Amino acid sequence: MERIKITQHTSLGAFWFAGWLFSIGYLHLNFWMGLLGLFVWPYFIGVHLAPPLS
Protein backbone atom coordinates (compact mmCIF):
# COMPACT_ATOMS: atom_id res chain seq x y z
CA MET A 1 0.00 0.00 0.00
CA GLU A 2 1.36 3.45 -0.96
CA ARG A 3 1.63 6.26 1.50
CA ILE A 4 0.21 9.65 0.65
CA LYS A 5 2.04 12.68 2.00
CA ILE A 6 0.11 15.94 2.29
CA THR A 7 2.10 19.17 2.55
CA GLN A 8 0.56 22.48 3.52
CA HIS A 9 2.19 25.76 2.53
CA THR A 10 0.21 28.10 4.76
CA SER A 11 3.27 30.14 5.72
CA LEU A 12 3.85 31.13 2.10
CA GLY A 13 0.23 32.21 1.72
CA ALA A 14 0.44 34.21 4.94
CA PHE A 15 3.63 35.90 3.68
CA TRP A 16 1.90 36.79 0.40
CA PHE A 17 -1.13 38.19 2.25
CA ALA A 18 1.06 40.22 4.62
CA GLY A 19 3.00 41.65 1.67
CA TRP A 20 -0.23 42.56 -0.08
CA LEU A 21 -1.56 44.35 3.01
CA PHE A 22 1.76 46.14 3.49
CA SER A 23 1.71 47.31 -0.13
CA ILE A 24 -1.82 48.70 0.21
CA GLY A 25 -0.94 50.54 3.41
CA TYR A 26 2.43 51.82 2.22
CA LEU A 27 1.03 53.20 -1.03
CA HIS A 28 -2.12 54.61 0.65
CA LEU A 29 -4.37 52.88 -1.87
CA ASN A 30 -8.14 53.10 -1.74
CA PHE A 31 -10.34 50.00 -1.76
CA TRP A 32 -10.61 49.59 -5.55
CA MET A 33 -6.90 50.09 -6.19
CA GLY A 34 -6.16 47.63 -3.38
CA LEU A 35 -8.48 45.11 -4.97
CA LEU A 36 -6.74 45.61 -8.32
CA GLY A 37 -3.43 45.14 -6.51
CA LEU A 38 -4.67 41.75 -5.34
CA PHE A 39 -4.33 40.54 -8.93
CA VAL A 40 -1.48 42.70 -10.24
CA TRP A 41 0.95 42.43 -7.30
CA PRO A 42 1.61 38.66 -7.65
CA TYR A 43 2.30 39.12 -11.37
CA PHE A 44 5.03 41.71 -10.77
CA ILE A 45 6.56 39.63 -7.97
CA GLY A 46 6.64 36.63 -10.30
CA VAL A 47 8.22 38.62 -13.13
CA HIS A 48 10.83 40.00 -10.74
CA LEU A 49 11.77 36.61 -9.29
CA ALA A 50 11.66 34.63 -12.56
CA PRO A 51 14.99 33.64 -14.13
CA PRO A 52 16.00 35.46 -17.33
CA LEU A 53 14.75 33.94 -20.58
CA SER A 54 18.08 34.00 -22.41
N, C-alpha and C positions, 0 to 999 in steps of 0.2 A: 504494500500500500504506500502511495506517495504522500509526502508531507507537503502541506501548503503553508507558505510563509506569507503573512500579511504585514506590510510595512506602512506605517502612517507618517506623513510628512507635515504634521501640523505646525511645527516650528517654522518651516519655510513659508507657509501661508500666513502665519502671524507676522513674520518679518515683512512680507509683502504688504499686508494690511497696515502695519505701523508706518511703513514708508509712504504709503498712499495718504494716510492721515497727516503725516508730517508735511508732505508736499502741499496739501490743501491749506494747511495752517500757515506754512512759511510763505506761500505766494498770495495769501489773503484772497482765495478764490471764493466766489459765491457758490450756491448750491449747484446750479446747472454746469458751471465750469468744472466743479469738483466731480460731478457725475461723468462729464466728458473725459476727465482725467482718469477715471476708473478704467476706461478702455484704451486710452492713448499712452498712459504712463508705462504699462508693461511692454508695449511695443518698443518704446525708446530705450528702456532698460535692456531688452533683448537685442536690439541693434547694437547697443554700446558693448555688450558683453560677448557678442558673437565673434568667432574668429574671422580674420579677413578672407575674402573669397579667392584671392590669387596668391 
